[in-house]
Amino acid sequence: MNPPVFLDDKLIDSWIDTLTKHSRNAVPVEDWQRWRQMLLDAVRAARAPSTKWPVVSEYAVLDRYLYGIAAGLAAGLGTTPARDGGDSDSMILVTGLLAGAAAVKAFARAAPGLGPDVRASSAAGNAILEAASEGHPLISVIGTASAAASRAAAGSKVAFVLAGLAESVGSRGAPVGPLPSGGVDEGDYEVGMHVDGGELDSPMGFMILEQALSRVADFECYPTASGYRLRMTTSNPGLGIETVLAFGRISKLRIRFLGP
């Protein structure tokens, strides 16, 4: 029986150590250490990473993906780390992988040849959301995400990152049951979040968000002192979250499965 797995320092260190080993010096050690610290800051103190992009090589997509994951983990944890015995860890990792997928998708608009990474990150995000919503533990949802990424694009850098995560916890990408071929019925997920101002501070930005979200969700949006409180009901929460991330940083993310 595998020991319990938690979204903590031990997991991050084991994950980055595994990736460093398998990368065989293709990626500079200092980059792995920077990504390690970025992820540790997220799980220790819910601190989002800076938006600097020092990596400009063929591995730049790793920079964007791990940045997105760290930002999503910080948003999922909120202003203080969760202390519930690990019960929320699976859903927090969902937030991280969805944010990572959004970061890769945004980067791909300006960088050609990233189709496999876009497919892998999107497949992993959708698969882990399904598994976490069904209540599977962290080690299982990690395996599900890795298997989905490999099925979508086995040779991609995103699939490599998630295979390393699965290996580091002893899951090795084993899926939790058959992977879904499509979404669930409309209205099956309720998603709540706070969106920092960003692009929404302009009337045009707010109107564009309304138009984009109306295609994938029913939603309500209210102004707050520091941004907007948004709540949506949708059958495709991953796409909804990706849409919002293009307009500002999200925090206090909550996803609730409503049932079929």
C-alpha positions as CSV (number, residue, x, y, z in Angstrom):
1,M,0.0,0.0,0.0
2,N,1.3,3.5,-0.9
3,P,1.8,5.9,2.0
4,P,-0.5,9.0,2.1
5,V,0.4,11.7,-0.4
6,F,-0.2,15.4,0.4
7,L,0.3,18.6,-1.5
8,D,3.3,19.8,0.5
9,D,7.0,20.5,0.5
10,K,7.8,16.8,0.3
11,L,5.7,16.3,-2.9
12,I,7.2,19.3,-4.6
13,D,10.8,18.4,-3.8
14,S,10.3,14.8,-4.9
15,W,8.6,16.0,-8.1
16,I,11.4,18.4,-9.1
17,D,14.1,15.9,-8.1
18,T,12.5,13.3,-10.4
19,L,12.2,15.8,-13.3
20,T,15.8,16.9,-12.8
21,K,17.1,13.3,-12.9
22,H,15.2,12.4,-16.1
23,S,16.0,15.6,-17.9
24,R,19.6,14.5,-18.0
25,N,21.0,18.0,-17.9
26,A,19.0,19.1,-20.9
27,V,17.5,21.9,-18.7
28,P,19.9,24.0,-16.6
29,V,19.8,23.0,-12.9
30,E,19.2,26.6,-11.9
31,D,15.9,26.6,-13.9
32,W,14.7,23.5,-12.0
33,Q,15.7,25.1,-8.7
34,R,13.8,28.3,-9.6
35,W,10.7,26.3,-10.5
36,R,11.1,24.3,-7.3
37,Q,11.1,27.5,-5.2
38,M,8.1,28.9,-7.2
39,L,6.0,25.8,-6.4
40,L,7.2,25.7,-2.8
41,D,6.2,29.3,-2.2
42,A,2.7,28.4,-3.6
43,V,2.1,25.4,-1.3
44,R,3.8,26.9,1.8
45,A,2.3,30.4,1.7
46,A,-0.2,30.6,-1.1
47,R,2.2,33.1,-2.8
48,A,1.7,33.5,-6.5
49,P,4.9,33.7,-8.7
50,S,6.1,36.8,-10.4
51,T,5.4,37.2,-14.1
52,K,9.1,37.2,-15.2
53,W,10.0,34.8,-18.1
54,P,13.7,34.2,-17.9
55,V,13.6,31.0,-20.0
56,V,13.7,31.7,-23.7
57,S,15.0,28.3,-25.0
58,E,13.0,25.4,-26.4
59,Y,12.0,24.7,-22.8
60,A,10.2,28.0,-22.4
61,V,6.9,26.1,-22.3
62,L,8.0,24.4,-19.1
63,D,8.4,27.9,-17.6
64,R,4.9,28.9,-18.6
65,Y,3.3,25.6,-17.5
66,L,5.0,25.4,-14.1
67,Y,4.3,29.2,-13.6
68,G,0.6,28.5,-14.3
69,I,0.5,25.6,-11.9
70,A,2.1,27.6,-9.1
71,A,-0.3,30.5,-9.7
72,G,-3.2,28.1,-9.7
73,L,-2.1,26.4,-6.5
74,A,-1.7,29.7,-4.8
75,A,-5.2,30.7,-5.9
76,G,-6.7,27.4,-4.8
77,L,-5.2,27.7,-1.3
78,G,-6.5,31.3,-1.0
79,T,-4.8,33.7,1.4
80,T,-3.6,31.0,3.8
81,P,-2.7,27.4,3.3
82,A,-5.6,24.9,3.8
83,R,-5.4,22.8,7.0
84,D,-7.9,20.1,6.5
85,G,-5.8,17.0,6.6
86,G,-5.3,17.0,2.9
87,D,-9.0,16.6,2.0
88,S,-8.9,19.6,-0.4
89,D,-5.5,18.7,-1.9
90,S,-7.0,17.0,-5.0
91,M,-9.2,20.0,-5.9
92,I,-6.3,22.5,-5.2
93,L,-4.2,20.5,-7.7
94,V,-7.1,20.7,-10.2
95,T,-6.8,24.5,-9.9
96,G,-3.1,24.3,-10.6
97,L,-3.3,22.1,-13.6
98,L,-6.2,24.1,-15.1
99,A,-4.2,27.3,-14.6
100,G,-1.1,25.6,-16.2
101,A,-3.2,24.6,-19.2
102,A,-4.4,28.2,-19.6
103,A,-0.8,29.5,-19.4
104,V,0.3,27.0,-22.1
105,K,-2.6,27.9,-24.3
106,A,-1.9,31.6,-24.0
107,F,1.8,31.1,-24.8
108,A,1.0,29.0,-27.8
109,R,-0.6,31.9,-29.5
110,A,2.8,33.5,-29.9
111,A,5.0,30.4,-30.1
112,P,4.5,27.9,-33.0
113,G,4.8,24.2,-32.6
114,L,3.1,23.8,-29.1
115,G,0.0,21.9,-30.3
116,P,1.1,18.8,-28.4
117,D,1.6,20.7,-25.2
118,V,-1.7,22.4,-25.5
119,R,-3.5,19.1,-26.0
120,A,-1.7,17.4,-23.2
121,S,-2.2,20.2,-20.6
122,S,-5.9,20.5,-21.6
123,A,-6.5,16.8,-21.4
124,A,-4.8,16.5,-18.0
125,G,-6.8,19.4,-16.6
126,N,-10.1,18.0,-17.7
127,A,-9.3,14.5,-16.5
128,I,-8.1,15.5,-13.1
129,L,-11.2,17.7,-12.6
130,E,-13.4,14.7,-13.3
131,A,-11.5,12.4,-11.0
132,A,-11.3,15.0,-8.1
133,S,-15.0,15.7,-8.4
134,E,-15.7,12.0,-7.9
135,G,-13.7,12.2,-4.6
136,H,-10.6,10.2,-5.6
137,P,-7.4,10.9,-3.4
138,L,-4.5,12.9,-4.5
139,I,-2.3,10.0,-5.6
140,S,-5.1,8.7,-7.9
141,V,-5.9,12.0,-9.5
142,I,-2.2,12.6,-10.2
143,G,-2.1,9.3,-12.1
144,T,-5.3,10.2,-14.0
145,A,-3.8,13.5,-15.1
146,S,-0.6,11.9,-16.2
147,A,-2.3,9.2,-18.2
148,A,-4.6,11.7,-19.9
149,A,-1.6,13.9,-20.9
150,S,0.3,10.9,-22.3
151,R,-2.7,9.7,-24.3
152,A,-3.2,13.2,-25.8
153,A,0.5,13.8,-26.6
154,A,3.0,11.3,-25.2
155,G,6.0,13.1,-26.6
156,S,5.2,16.6,-25.2
157,K,7.0,18.4,-22.5
158,V,3.8,18.7,-20.5
159,A,3.4,14.9,-20.5
160,F,7.0,14.6,-19.3
161,V,6.3,17.0,-16.4
162,L,3.2,15.1,-15.3
163,A,4.8,11.7,-15.8
164,G,7.5,12.9,-13.4
165,L,4.9,13.9,-10.9
166,A,3.2,10.5,-11.1
167,E,6.5,8.7,-10.7
168,S,7.5,10.9,-7.7
169,V,4.4,9.8,-5.8
170,G,4.4,6.1,-6.9
171,S,1.3,6.4,-9.1
172,R,3.1,6.0,-12.5
173,G,0.2,7.4,-14.4
174,A,-2.3,4.7,-13.7
175,P,-5.8,6.0,-14.6
176,V,-8.8,5.9,-12.2
177,G,-11.2,4.0,-14.4
178,P,-11.8,4.8,-18.1
179,L,-11.1,8.4,-19.1
180,P,-14.2,10.3,-20.1
181,S,-14.8,11.0,-23.8
182,G,-16.8,14.2,-23.2
183,G,-18.2,16.6,-20.6
184,V,-21.1,16.1,-18.2
185,D,-24.5,17.6,-18.6
186,E,-25.0,21.4,-18.5
187,G,-25.1,22.8,-15.1
188,D,-23.1,20.1,-13.4
189,Y,-20.4,22.3,-11.9
190,E,-20.7,25.5,-9.9
191,V,-17.5,27.6,-9.9
192,G,-16.8,30.6,-7.7
193,M,-13.8,32.9,-7.7
194,H,-12.4,36.4,-7.1
195,V,-10.8,38.1,-10.1
196,D,-8.3,40.8,-9.5
197,G,-8.9,43.9,-11.7
198,G,-6.6,43.4,-14.6
199,E,-8.3,43.7,-18.0
200,L,-11.7,43.9,-16.3
201,D,-10.9,47.4,-15.1
202,S,-11.9,48.8,-18.5
203,P,-15.5,48.7,-19.8
204,M,-14.3,47.1,-23.0
205,G,-12.4,44.3,-21.1
206,F,-15.5,43.6,-19.0
207,M,-17.7,43.4,-22.1
208,I,-15.3,41.0,-23.9
209,L,-15.3,38.7,-20.8
210,E,-19.1,38.7,-20.8
211,Q,-19.2,37.7,-24.4
212,A,-16.5,35.0,-24.0
213,L,-18.1,33.5,-20.9
214,S,-21.6,33.5,-22.2
215,R,-20.6,30.8,-24.7
216,V,-19.6,28.3,-22.0
217,A,-21.5,29.2,-18.8
218,D,-24.3,31.0,-17.0
219,F,-22.6,33.5,-14.7
220,E,-23.0,36.4,-12.3
221,C,-20.3,39.0,-11.7
222,Y,-20.2,41.6,-8.9
223,P,-17.6,44.4,-8.2
224,T,-15.6,44.3,-5.0
225,A,-13.0,46.6,-3.5
226,S,-10.1,44.9,-5.3
227,G,-11.7,43.3,-8.4
228,Y,-14.8,41.1,-9.1
229,R,-16.6,38.2,-7.5
230,L,-17.6,35.8,-10.2
231,R,-19.9,32.7,-10.0
232,M,-20.6,30.5,-13.0
233,T,-22.6,27.3,-13.6
234,T,-21.2,25.3,-16.5
235,S,-20.6,21.8,-17.9
236,N,-17.0,22.8,-18.9
237,P,-15.4,24.4,-15.8
238,G,-11.9,24.0,-17.2
239,L,-12.8,26.2,-20.3
240,G,-14.6,28.7,-18.0
241,I,-11.5,29.1,-15.8
242,E,-9.2,29.3,-18.7
243,T,-11.4,32.1,-20.2
244,V,-11.3,34.1,-16.9
245,L,-7.5,33.7,-16.5
246,A,-7.0,35.7,-19.6
247,F,-8.5,38.8,-17.9
248,G,-6.9,38.8,-14.5
249,R,-5.4,36.8,-11.6
250,I,-7.9,34.6,-9.8
251,S,-8.0,33.7,-6.1
252,K,-10.4,32.0,-3.7
253,L,-11.4,29.5,-6.3
254,R,-14.1,27.0,-5.4
255,I,-15.4,24.2,-7.6
256,R,-18.5,22.2,-6.6
257,F,-19.9,19.2,-8.4
258,L,-23.7,19.5,-8.6
259,G,-24.5,16.1,-10.0
260,P,-25.9,14.9,-13.3
